[in-house]
Amino acid sequence: MQEESERIAMPIVLTIAGTDSGGGAGVMADLKTFAALGVHGCVVVSCLTAQNPARVLEVSPCSPEFVEAQLKAVFTELSPKVVKTGMLYDEKIIQRTASFLKKTSVCLVVDPVMISTSGAKLLREEAIEVMKRELFPLATLVTPNLDELASLLGHPILNELELRSGAKEFYELYKCPVLAKGGHLKGSHLALDILWDGIHEYSYSLPFVRDVSTHGTGCTFSAAITAFLACGFTLSEAVGRAKCYVNEAIRGSVRISRYYALDWFRFKK
């Protein structure tokens, strides 16, 4: 039997996000990613969703008081090293979350979940300004996809040059590092992402995995960055490793019913 002093200490991370009844996104994807990458995942549920890989049918937000109660429960005993936010849905939840996190010294990854792949709104219109004002200033990294970046900048992103300049524009507007995810750039043969930290630009590209439509890759990507940061990697290293992790998870995806699910445990560290 192992002595207490011989036991390996596992980094603790936290996801604040919504559920996915289909099991492929939200806190479900986050926890699978955390487990695959060797960190202990804690959960604060922001809202419940009735969804499947095809669409979101309904959203039921938790009360801000209950979100805060979950945060207190986690931080009282577990002290997460890194926190990620996903779907927060409304302005009151964002305000309560930001107010709590301001009192901590955690590293924060913000995935600004705004619109689902199927087109459902996952962030209320009036919550967008609150997210910009309250949450972005706390962030170690914000990870918008192409549509989210365009929405936050107020203009479309149509090519690689605009993706690179958009990352810098985002930093100037919100004063926090950004990973501009260009995976849906039309006409590109590579899945390209640009990290701008205010000083350096880092470019990450891998070939598209064709003929596989997956659900939850954005959640998985930000969760993997969270895990690698908790393991002590720098921001640029964490993003690079997370990019490889997601690529491997897509490459190993398996069929479930008419859809595909990521292989969260394919990646070898």
GUZALUM-611236 format. One record per atom (N, C-alpha, C): residue in three letters; x negated, y negated, z. Coordinates in steps of 0.05 Angstrom, whole numbers, padded with zeros to 5 digits, always signed. Layout:
GUZALUM-611236
ALAXYZ/...
***
This chain:
GUZALUM-611236
MET-00017+00024+00000/MET+00000+00000+00000/MET-00018-00025+00000/GLN-00011-00045-00017/GLN-00026-00069-00019/GLN-00024-00086+00006/GLU-00047-00097+00015/GLU-00046-00116+00037/GLU-00036-00143+00026/GLU-00025-00159+00043/GLU-00014-00185+00035/GLU-00035-00202+00020/SER-00060-00202+00030/SER-00081-00218+00018/SER-00089-00208-00010/GLU-00082-00183-00016/GLU-00089-00171-00042/GLU-00068-00176-00064/ARG-00045-00185-00056/ARG-00023-00188-00075/ARG-00028-00212-00093/ILE-00022-00209-00118/ILE-00026-00230-00138/ILE-00005-00252-00134/ALA-00014-00277-00133/ALA+00005-00300-00131/ALA+00015-00306-00159/MET+00042-00307-00162/MET+00054-00312-00188/MET+00064-00341-00189/PRO+00057-00356-00210/PRO+00067-00384-00212/PRO+00097-00384-00213/ILE+00109-00405-00201/ILE+00138-00408-00200/ILE+00146-00431-00219/VAL+00166-00425-00236/VAL+00177-00445-00254/VAL+00207-00446-00251/LEU+00219-00468-00261/LEU+00248-00472-00258/LEU+00260-00481-00284/THR+00283-00469-00292/THR+00298-00479-00314/THR+00324-00491-00304/ILE+00331-00514-00314/ILE+00357-00527-00308/ILE+00372-00529-00335/ALA+00391-00512-00338/ALA+00403-00509-00365/ALA+00430-00495-00363/GLY+00443-00491-00386/GLY+00468-00477-00387/GLY+00465-00448-00392/THR+00487-00434-00388/THR+00488-00405-00394/THR+00494-00400-00423/ASP+00490-00375-00432/ASP+00498-00366-00458/ASP+00510-00338-00455/SER+00537-00336-00459/SER+00550-00310-00455/SER+00541-00290-00476/GLY+00528-00299-00498/GLY+00517-00280-00517/GLY+00489-00270-00510/GLY+00476-00283-00489/GLY+00451-00273-00479/GLY+00426-00282-00494/GLY+00429-00299-00515/GLY+00406-00305-00532/GLY+00394-00332-00528/ALA+00407-00350-00513/ALA+00397-00377-00509/ALA+00401-00386-00480/GLY+00396-00412-00475/GLY+00401-00422-00448/GLY+00384-00408-00427/VAL+00395-00407-00403/VAL+00379-00396-00381/VAL+00372-00366-00385/MET+00389-00352-00401/MET+00383-00324-00407/MET+00357-00322-00423/ALA+00354-00338-00444/ALA+00329-00338-00459/ALA+00305-00347-00442/ASP+00310-00367-00426/ASP+00288-00378-00409/ASP+00277-00356-00390/LEU+00295-00342-00377/LEU+00287-00322-00357/LEU+00272-00299-00371/LYS+00281-00291-00394/LYS+00267-00269-00409/LYS+00239-00278-00417/THR+00237-00303-00425/THR+00211-00314-00433/THR+00192-00316-00408/PHE+00203-00326-00386/PHE+00186-00328-00362/PHE+00176-00300-00353/ALA+00194-00280-00354/ALA+00186-00253-00346/ALA+00165-00242-00365/ALA+00168-00247-00391/ALA+00149-00237-00411/ALA+00121-00249-00407/LEU+00120-00274-00397/LEU+00095-00288-00395/LEU+00084-00289-00367/GLY+00096-00274-00349/GLY+00084-00269-00323/GLY+00087-00291-00302/VAL+00109-00306-00304/VAL+00115-00327-00284/VAL+00142-00320-00271/HIS+00147-00330-00247/HIS+00172-00325-00234/HIS+00191-00348-00240/GLY+00214-00341-00253/GLY+00233-00360-00261/GLY+00256-00364-00242/CYS+00260-00389-00234/CYS+00284-00397-00218/CYS+00303-00411-00237/VAL+00329-00412-00228/VAL+00350-00423-00245/VAL+00367-00443-00230/VAL+00373-00465-00243/VAL+00395-00483-00235/VAL+00414-00485-00259/VAL+00438-00475-00255/VAL+00457-00475-00277/VAL+00471-00502-00279/SER+00469-00515-00302/SER+00482-00541-00305/SER+00510-00539-00316/CYS+00515-00518-00332/CYS+00542-00514-00343/CYS+00545-00486-00352/LEU+00570-00477-00354/LEU+00576-00451-00365/LEU+00586-00455-00393/THR+00577-00437-00411/THR+00588-00439-00439/THR+00600-00412-00446/ALA+00621-00414-00462/ALA+00632-00390-00475/ALA+00622-00391-00504/GLN+00602-00375-00510/GLN+00590-00376-00536/GLN+00579-00349-00545/ASN+00574-00347-00570/ASN+00561-00323-00582/ASN+00541-00334-00603/PRO+00527-00316-00617/PRO+00508-00326-00636/PRO+00519-00344-00659/ALA+00545-00342-00663/ALA+00558-00357-00685/ALA+00567-00384-00676/ARG+00578-00387-00652/ARG+00589-00413-00644/ARG+00593-00416-00614/VAL+00596-00441-00606/VAL+00603-00448-00578/VAL+00633-00453-00577/LEU+00647-00438-00561/LEU+00676-00440-00560/LEU+00685-00460-00539/GLU+00671-00461-00516/GLU+00679-00478-00494/GLU+00656-00484-00476/VAL+00656-00507-00463/VAL+00636-00515-00444/VAL+00649-00523-00418/SER+00640-00513-00395/SER+00650-00520-00369/SER+00627-00530-00352/PRO+00624-00557-00349/PRO+00601-00567-00333/PRO+00604-00561-00303/CYS+00582-00557-00290/CYS+00582-00555-00261/CYS+00584-00583-00250/SER+00593-00585-00225/SER+00594-00612-00213/SER+00566-00621-00207/PRO+00560-00647-00208/PRO+00534-00657-00201/PRO+00525-00649-00173/GLU+00545-00648-00154/GLU+00539-00640-00127/GLU+00528-00611-00125/PHE+00540-00593-00142/PHE+00531-00565-00142/PHE+00504-00563-00156/VAL+00499-00578-00176/VAL+00473-00578-00189/VAL+00451-00587-00168/GLU+00457-00608-00153/GLU+00438-00617-00133/GLU+00435-00596-00111/ALA+00456-00582-00103/ALA+00454-00561-00083/ALA+00436-00539-00092/GLN+00438-00532-00118/GLN+00420-00511-00129/GLN+00391-00520-00128/LEU+00387-00546-00136/LEU+00359-00557-00135/LEU+00348-00556-00107/LYS+00363-00564-00088/LYS+00354-00563-00060/LYS+00348-00535-00051/ALA+00365-00516-00059/ALA+00360-00488-00051/ALA+00334-00478-00062/VAL+00328-00484-00087/VAL+00303-00475-00099/VAL+00279-00489-00087/PHE+00279-00515-00085/PHE+00255-00530-00076/PHE+00250-00527-00046/THR+00270-00520-00031/THR+00266-00517-00002/THR+00247-00494+00004/GLU+00248-00472-00012/GLU+00233-00449-00006/GLU+00212-00441-00027/LEU+00215-00450-00052/LEU+00200-00439-00074/LEU+00180-00458-00087/SER+00184-00484-00086/SER+00165-00503-00097/SER+00156-00497-00126/PRO+00173-00500-00146/PRO+00164-00494-00173/PRO+00141-00512-00182/LYS+00123-00501-00198/LYS+00100-00516-00209/LYS+00109-00533-00233/VAL+00125-00521-00250/VAL+00135-00534-00274/VAL+00165-00530-00276/VAL+00179-00551-00285/VAL+00208-00550-00289/VAL+00214-00556-00318/LYS+00233-00542-00329/LYS+00243-00549-00356/LYS+00273-00555-00354/THR+00282-00574-00370/THR+00310-00578-00373/THR+00319-00571-00401/GLY+00343-00559-00402/GLY+00355-00553-00428/GLY+00381-00568-00430/MET+00403-00554-00434/MET+00429-00566-00437/MET+00438-00577-00410/LEU+00441-00604-00409/LEU+00451-00617-00384/LEU+00479-00628-00387/TYR+00487-00633-00412/TYR+00514-00639-00420/TYR+00525-00666-00414/ASP+00525-00675-00389/ASP+00537-00702-00384/ASP+00519-00720-00367/GLU+00528-00745-00366/GLU+00511-00766-00354/GLU+00508-00762-00324/LYS+00528-00752-00310/LYS+00527-00749-00281/LYS+00507-00727-00274/ILE+00507-00706-00289/ILE+00488-00684-00284/ILE+00459-00694-00288/ILE+00455-00709-00310/ILE+00429-00720-00316/ILE+00420-00739-00294/GLN+00437-00757-00285/GLN+00430-00776-00264/GLN+00423-00761-00239/ARG+00438-00742-00231/ARG+00433-00727-00206/ARG+00407-00711-00208/THR+00402-00699-00231/THR+00378-00684-00235/THR+00353-00702-00235/ALA+00354-00724-00249/ALA+00332-00743-00250/ALA+00326-00754-00223/SER+00347-00761-00208/SER+00344-00773-00182/SER+00329-00753-00163/PHE+00336-00728-00166/PHE+00323-00708-00149/PHE+00294-00704-00157/LEU+00289-00701-00183/LEU+00262-00695-00193/LEU+00243-00718-00188/LYS+00253-00743-00186/LYS+00236-00766-00180/LYS+00222-00763-00153/LYS+00234-00748-00135/LYS+00223-00745-00109/LYS+00202-00722-00108/THR+00198-00708-00130/THR+00179-00686-00131/THR+00154-00694-00147/SER+00135-00677-00149/SER+00111-00682-00165/SER+00108-00661-00187/VAL+00130-00649-00195/VAL+00129-00627-00215/VAL+00122-00638-00243/CYS+00111-00620-00259/CYS+00108-00624-00287/CYS+00135-00618-00300/LEU+00144-00636-00318/LEU+00171-00633-00329/LEU+00171-00631-00360/VAL+00183-00610-00370/VAL+00187-00606-00399/VAL+00217-00611-00405/VAL+00222-00630-00422/VAL+00250-00637-00428/VAL+00257-00627-00457/ASP+00274-00608-00458/ASP+00285-00599-00484/ASP+00312-00614-00487/PRO+00313-00635-00504/PRO+00337-00652-00505/PRO+00360-00638-00521/VAL+00371-00617-00510/VAL+00391-00602-00524/VAL+00416-00619-00530/MET+00420-00625-00555/MET+00441-00644-00563/MET+00463-00631-00580/ILE+00455-00615-00599/ILE+00474-00603-00618/ILE+00465-00574-00623/SER+00484-00556-00622/SER+00478-00528-00627/SER+00474-00523-00657/THR+00462-00500-00664/THR+00458-00493-00692/THR+00485-00493-00707/SER+00506-00485-00693/SER+00532-00484-00706/SER+00546-00511-00708/GLY+00533-00532-00696/GLY+00545-00559-00698/GLY+00560-00568-00674/ALA+00562-00552-00653/ALA+00576-00560-00629/ALA+00560-00580-00613/LYS+00573-00601-00602/LYS+00559-00621-00586/LYS+00554-00609-00558/LEU+00528-00609-00550/LEU+00520-00598-00524/LEU+00511-00621-00505/LEU+00512-00646-00515/LEU+00506-00669-00498/LEU+00526-00690-00504/ARG+00542-00699-00484/ARG+00562-00720-00489/ARG+00549-00746-00498/GLU+00563-00760-00516/GLU+00552-00785-00528/GLU+00542-00804-00507/GLU+00558-00808-00486/GLU+00550-00828-00465/GLU+00527-00818-00448/ALA+00520-00793-00450/ALA+00497-00782-00435/ALA+00470-00787-00448/ILE+00471-00793-00474/ILE+00445-00796-00489/ILE+00429-00819-00478/GLU+00441-00842-00474/GLU+00426-00865-00463/GLU+00416-00859-00435/VAL+00431-00845-00419/VAL+00423-00838-00392/VAL+00398-00820-00393/MET+00398-00801-00412/MET+00376-00783-00415/MET+00350-00798-00423/LYS+00354-00817-00441/LYS+00331-00834-00450/LYS+00320-00850-00426/ARG+00339-00862-00411/ARG+00331-00880-00390/ARG+00321-00867-00365/GLU+00334-00845-00357/GLU+00328-00832-00331/GLU+00309-00808-00332/LEU+00311-00792-00354/LEU+00296-00767-00355/LEU+00270-00769-00370/PHE+00270-00783-00393/PHE+00246-00784-00409/PHE+00222-00796-00394/PRO+00226-00817-00378/PRO+00203-00828-00363/PRO+00189-00808-00344/LEU+00204-00787-00336/LEU+00192-00767-00318/LEU+00178-00745-00333/ALA+00181-00744-00359/ALA+00173-00720-00374/ALA+00143-00719-00380/THR+00132-00695-00377/THR+00105-00688-00386/THR+00106-00684-00416/LEU+00129-00674-00426/LEU+00133-00668-00454/LEU+00163-00667-00460/VAL+00170-00679-00483/VAL+00197-00677-00494/VAL+00195-00661-00520/THR+00214-00642-00525/THR+00212-00624-00548/THR+00236-00625-00567/PRO+00240-00647-00580/PRO+00263-00649-00598/PRO+00259-00633-00624/ASN+00281-00621-00634/ASN+00279-00609-00661/ASN+00284-00632-00681/LEU+00285-00624-00706/LEU+00287-00644-00728/LEU+00312-00662-00725/ASP+00335-00650-00721/ASP+00359-00665-00718/ASP+00360-00683-00693/GLU+00349-00672-00671/GLU+00348-00688-00647/GLU+00329-00711-00649/LEU+00306-00707-00661/LEU+00287-00728-00665/LEU+00299-00750-00682/ALA+00313-00743-00704/ALA+00326-00762-00721/ALA+00347-00778-00706/SER+00362-00765-00689/SER+00383-00778-00673/SER+00370-00798-00653/LEU+00349-00789-00640/LEU+00336-00806-00620/LEU+00321-00830-00632/LEU+00312-00827-00657/LEU+00299-00849-00670/LEU+00318-00866-00686/GLY+00341-00855-00694/GLY+00360-00871-00709/GLY+00356-00871-00739/HIS+00340-00851-00749/HIS+00337-00849-00778/HIS+00328-00820-00784/PRO+00333-00811-00808/PRO+00327-00783-00815/PRO+00297-00779-00818/ILE+00289-00753-00815/ILE+00261-00745-00818/ILE+00262-00725-00842/LEU+00250-00733-00864/LEU+00254-00717-00889/LEU+00229-00702-00898/ASN+00206-00708-00887/ASN+00182-00695-00897/ASN+00160-00695-00876/GLU+00138-00682-00882/GLU+00116-00680-00862/GLU+00105-00707-00853/LEU+00102-00725-00872/LEU+00092-00752-00864/LEU+00111-00766-00845/GLU+00137-00764-00849/GLU+00156-00776-00832/GLU+00157-00762-00805/LEU+00152-00736-00804/LEU+00150-00721-00779/LEU+00127-00731-00762/ARG+00104-00735-00775/ARG+00081-00745-00760/ARG+00085-00773-00750/SER+00096-00791-00767/SER+00100-00818-00759/SER+00123-00819-00739/GLY+00143-00801-00741/GLY+00165-00800-00722/GLY+00156-00793-00694/ALA+00136-00775-00692/ALA+00125-00768-00666/ALA+00113-00793-00652/LYS+00098-00808-00668/LYS+00085-00832-00656/LYS+00106-00853-00650/GLU+00127-00856-00666/GLU+00148-00875-00661/GLU+00163-00867-00635/PHE+00168-00841-00632/PHE+00181-00832-00607/PHE+00165-00840-00583/TYR+00138-00836-00584/TYR+00121-00843-00561/TYR+00123-00872-00555/GLU+00122-00888-00575/GLU+00124-00917-00572/GLU+00150-00926-00559/LEU+00171-00912-00566/LEU+00198-00919-00556/LEU+00201-00910-00527/TYR+00192-00886-00521/TYR+00199-00873-00495/TYR+00175-00869-00477/LYS+00151-00874-00487/LYS+00127-00873-00470/LYS+00122-00846-00457/CYS+00128-00824-00472/CYS+00121-00798-00462/CYS+00113-00780-00485/PRO+00095-00761-00480/PRO+00086-00742-00501/PRO+00110-00728-00513/VAL+00108-00722-00539/VAL+00129-00709-00553/VAL+00119-00687-00571/LEU+00134-00665-00573/LEU+00129-00644-00592/LEU+00152-00646-00613/ALA+00145-00657-00636/ALA+00165-00660-00657/ALA+00166-00634-00673/LYS+00188-00619-00671/LYS+00190-00593-00683/LYS+00201-00595-00711/GLY+00185-00588-00731/GLY+00194-00592-00758/GLY+00201-00566-00772/GLY+00210-00546-00757/GLY+00216-00520-00768/GLY+00237-00520-00790/HIS+00254-00541-00791/HIS+00275-00541-00811/HIS+00270-00561-00833/LEU+00245-00570-00836/LEU+00238-00588-00858/LEU+00243-00574-00885/LYS+00258-00587-00902/LYS+00265-00575-00928/LYS+00241-00574-00946/GLY+00238-00552-00960/GLY+00216-00550-00979/GLY+00189-00542-00968/SER+00188-00539-00941/SER+00162-00531-00929/SER+00159-00501-00928/HIS+00135-00492-00933/HIS+00130-00463-00931/HIS+00119-00455-00904/LEU+00115-00475-00887/LEU+00105-00470-00860/LEU+00124-00481-00839/ALA+00125-00469-00816/ALA+00139-00480-00793/ALA+00119-00498-00779/LEU+00123-00524-00782/LEU+00103-00544-00773/LEU+00114-00559-00749/ASP+00098-00562-00728/ASP+00104-00578-00705/ASP+00082-00597-00699/ILE+00088-00622-00690/ILE+00069-00642-00685/ILE+00070-00651-00656/LEU+00048-00649-00642/LEU+00046-00659-00614/LEU+00031-00686-00615/TRP+00044-00706-00604/TRP+00030-00732-00601/TRP+00031-00740-00571/ASP+00007-00743-00559/ASP+00006-00748-00530/ASP-00001-00778-00524/GLY+00000-00794-00545/GLY-00006-00823-00541/GLY-00034-00830-00549/ILE-00051-00809-00551/ILE-00079-00813-00560/ILE-00086-00795-00583/HIS-00079-00769-00580/HIS-00087-00749-00600/HIS-00062-00737-00613/GLU-00065-00730-00639/GLU-00045-00715-00653/GLU-00055-00686-00656/TYR-00037-00667-00649/TYR-00043-00639-00653/TYR-00022-00627-00672/SER-00032-00611-00691/SER-00014-00600-00711/SER-00014-00569-00707/TYR+00010-00557-00708/TYR+00013-00528-00705/TYR+00030-00518-00728/SER+00020-00500-00743/SER+00035-00489-00765/SER+00031-00459-00768/LEU+00052-00445-00774/LEU+00052-00417-00780/LEU+00072-00411-00802/PRO+00067-00390-00817/PRO+00086-00384-00839/PRO+00114-00378-00828/PHE+00134-00386-00843/PHE+00161-00379-00836/PHE+00165-00348-00836/VAL+00181-00339-00817/VAL+00189-00311-00819/VAL+00216-00311-00834/ARG+00216-00300-00858/ARG+00239-00302-00876/ARG+00260-00282-00869/ASP+00284-00288-00878/ASP+00307-00270-00877/ASP+00315-00260-00849/VAL+00308-00277-00829/VAL+00316-00271-00802/VAL+00329-00296-00790/SER+00355-00294-00783/SER+00369-00316-00770/SER+00371-00310-00740/THR+00357-00326-00724/THR+00356-00320-00696/THR+00369-00343-00680/HIS+00376-00337-00655/HIS+00390-00355-00637/HIS+00373-00359-00612/GLY+00369-00384-00604/GLY+00355-00389-00579/GLY+00325-00394-00582/THR+00315-00399-00606/THR+00286-00403-00609/THR+00277-00429-00596/GLY+00294-00450-00596/GLY+00286-00475-00584/GLY+00283-00472-00554/CYS+00303-00459-00541/CYS+00301-00453-00512/CYS+00276-00437-00506/THR+00271-00417-00522/THR+00249-00399-00518/THR+00222-00414-00520/PHE+00220-00431-00540/PHE+00196-00447-00544/PHE+00190-00465-00520/SER+00209-00480-00511/SER+00204-00498-00488/SER+00199-00482-00463/ALA+00213-00459-00460/ALA+00208-00442-00436/ALA+00179-00431-00437/ALA+00170-00424-00460/ALA+00142-00413-00463/ALA+00122-00435-00456/ILE+00126-00459-00466/ILE+00109-00481-00459/ILE+00108-00485-00428/THR+00131-00484-00416/THR+00134-00486-00387/THR+00117-00465-00373/ALA+00119-00440-00382/ALA+00105-00418-00370/ALA+00075-00422-00373/PHE+00066-00429-00396/PHE+00037-00432-00400/PHE+00025-00456-00385/LEU+00040-00477-00382/LEU+00032-00500-00365/LEU+00028-00490-00336/ALA+00047-00474-00327/ALA+00046-00464-00299/ALA+00022-00446-00295/CYS+00013-00433-00317/CYS-00010-00416-00315/CYS-00037-00431-00317/GLY-00036-00457-00320/GLY-00060-00474-00318/GLY-00071-00483-00345/PHE-00057-00478-00367/PHE-00066-00487-00393/PHE-00060-00517-00396/THR-00077-00531-00412/THR-00072-00559-00419/THR-00047-00560-00436/LEU-00037-00585-00440/LEU-00012-00588-00456/LEU-00016-00578-00484/SER-00038-00585-00497/SER-00042-00576-00525/SER-00046-00546-00526/GLU-00059-00535-00507/GLU-00063-00506-00506/GLU-00036-00491-00501/ALA-00020-00502-00483/ALA+00006-00490-00476/ALA+00024-00490-00501/VAL+00024-00512-00516/VAL+00041-00513-00540/VAL+00031-00493-00561/GLY+00005-00491-00565/GLY-00006-00473-00584/GLY+00001-00444-00578/ARG-00002-00437-00552/ARG+00004-00409-00544/ARG+00034-00404-00546/ALA+00050-00424-00539/ALA+00079-00420-00541/ALA+00088-00417-00570/LYS+00075-00432-00588/LYS+00081-00429-00616/LYS+00077-00400-00626/CYS+00054-00389-00618/CYS+00048-00361-00625/CYS+00067-00342-00613/TYR+00075-00347-00588/TYR+00094-00330-00574/TYR+00121-00329-00589/VAL+00131-00353-00596/VAL+00157-00354-00610/VAL+00155-00340-00637/ASN+00133-00345-00652/ASN+00129-00332-00678/ASN+00130-00302-00675/GLU+00116-00291-00655/GLU+00116-00262-00650/GLU+00144-00252-00643/ALA+00158-00268-00627/ALA+00185-00260-00618/ALA+00204-00259-00642/ILE+00201-00277-00661/ILE+00218-00277-00685/ILE+00209-00253-00703/ARG+00184-00249-00707/ARG+00174-00228-00724/ARG+00183-00200-00714/GLY+00186-00198-00688/GLY+00194-00172-00676/GLY+00224-00171-00671/SER+00239-00190-00681/SER+00268-00191-00674/SER+00282-00165-00683/VAL+00302-00159-00667/VAL+00317-00134-00671/VAL+00346-00140-00677/ARG+00359-00122-00691/ARG+00387-00127-00699/ARG+00406-00120-00675/ILE+00424-00139-00669/ILE+00445-00134-00650/ILE+00472-00141-00663/SER+00488-00120-00668/SER+00513-00124-00683/SER+00506-00136-00710/ARG+00518-00159-00718/ARG+00512-00172-00744/ARG+00489-00192-00742/TYR+00477-00194-00718/TYR+00457-00216-00714/TYR+00430-00204-00706/TYR+00411-00222-00701/TYR+00385-00214-00692/TYR+00379-00226-00665/ALA+00365-00212-00649/ALA+00356-00222-00623/ALA+00325-00222-00622/LEU+00314-00243-00610/LEU+00285-00245-00608/LEU+00274-00221-00591/ASP+00250-00213-00598/ASP+00236-00194-00581/ASP+00218-00209-00562/TRP+00230-00215-00538/TRP+00216-00232-00519/TRP+00190-00219-00508/PHE+00189-00193-00509/PHE+00167-00179-00496/PHE+00146-00168-00516/ARG+00147-00177-00541/ARG+00128-00168-00561/ARG+00100-00180-00558/PHE+00099-00205-00549/PHE+00074-00221-00547/PHE+00055-00208-00527/LYS+00030-00206-00534/LYS+00009-00196-00516/LYS-00009-00220-00508/LYS-00010-00226-00482/LYS-00024-00250-00473/LYS-00055-00247-00477/
***
